[in-house]
Amino acid sequence: MNTNISEWFEADIASRPYTALIFYRGKWCPFCEGQIRELNGRFLKDLRALGGELYAVTSQSQEGVDQAAQDWALDYKIVSDVQNTLAQRFDIAVSPKEMPGEYPNGMVQPGVVILDRTGAVLVQWAIDPQEINGFGALGRPTPEVIWAAFTAARNGSDAVTFDGPTVDPAFLQAKYPAAYEAFDAWMKANA
């Protein structure tokens, strides 16, 4: 991104009724791939029908972003935020990640933030990376769960939750077999 991410973000959210940010770890993560690609369907269509826009946000380099955008054929933009400016703003976890040329300021973990044009947070979900959730890999909500939380918030409900199906190995296996195979190979190699 050629401009200051905070300036871009402030201008962007003010230009539309809703802005959804989906934070993800990186192109290499099969669960990130499943969630980010799945959001490209009905969720994106319904959000845009309301005048909203969706962005995937990662602390991966622009090279990783460009590769993901090409490989995943998304109809929405991925934003490289290597400084983790947006993650810090919305209290999304950032974990250290050692990769040459990648993540000089740590790696953002999965999160969801949907705002209105004033910048008010309508819904927010963030993973707490622990061993039980694969240190941030497992447990992220599916697009249907995110949409239900967003709909409840738009309707003024005090009971906004992210309860429901998650992006898990079965989800990947059913919808993104290549991503599942990458996960399965990694699990076997590290068993």
Rosetta blueprint (number, residue, H / E / L):
1 M L
2 N L
3 T L
4 N L
5 I H
6 S H
7 E H
8 W H
9 F H
10 E H
11 A H
12 D H
13 I H
14 A H
15 S L
16 R L
17 P L
18 Y E
19 T E
20 A E
21 L E
22 I E
23 F E
24 Y L
25 R L
26 G L
27 K L
28 W L
29 C L
30 P H
31 F H
32 C H
33 E H
34 G H
35 Q H
36 I H
37 R H
38 E H
39 L L
40 N L
41 G L
42 R H
43 F H
44 L H
45 K H
46 D H
47 L H
48 R H
49 A H
50 L L
51 G L
52 G L
53 E E
54 L E
55 Y E
56 A E
57 V E
58 T E
59 S L
60 Q L
61 S L
62 Q H
63 E H
64 G H
65 V H
66 D H
67 Q H
68 A H
69 A H
70 Q H
71 D H
72 W H
73 A L
74 L L
75 D L
76 Y L
77 K E
78 I E
79 V E
80 S E
81 D L
82 V L
83 Q L
84 N L
85 T H
86 L H
87 A H
88 Q H
89 R H
90 F L
91 D L
92 I L
93 A L
94 V E
95 S E
96 P L
97 K L
98 E L
99 M E
100 P L
101 G L
102 E E
103 Y L
104 P L
105 N L
106 G L
107 M E
108 V E
109 Q L
110 P L
111 G E
112 V E
113 V E
114 I E
115 L E
116 D E
117 R L
118 T L
119 G L
120 A L
121 V E
122 L E
123 V E
124 Q E
125 W E
126 A E
127 I L
128 D L
129 P L
130 Q L
131 E H
132 I H
133 N H
134 G H
135 F H
136 G H
137 A L
138 L L
139 G L
140 R L
141 P E
142 T L
143 P H
144 E H
145 V H
146 I H
147 W H
148 A H
149 A H
150 F H
151 T H
152 A H
153 A H
154 R H
155 N L
156 G L
157 S L
158 D L
159 A L
160 V L
161 T L
162 F L
163 D L
164 G L
165 P L
166 T E
167 V L
168 D L
169 P H
170 A H
171 F H
172 L H
173 Q H
174 A H
175 K H
176 Y L
177 P H
178 A H
179 A H
180 Y H
181 E H
182 A H
183 F H
184 D H
185 A H
186 W H
187 M H
188 K H
189 A H
190 N L
191 A L
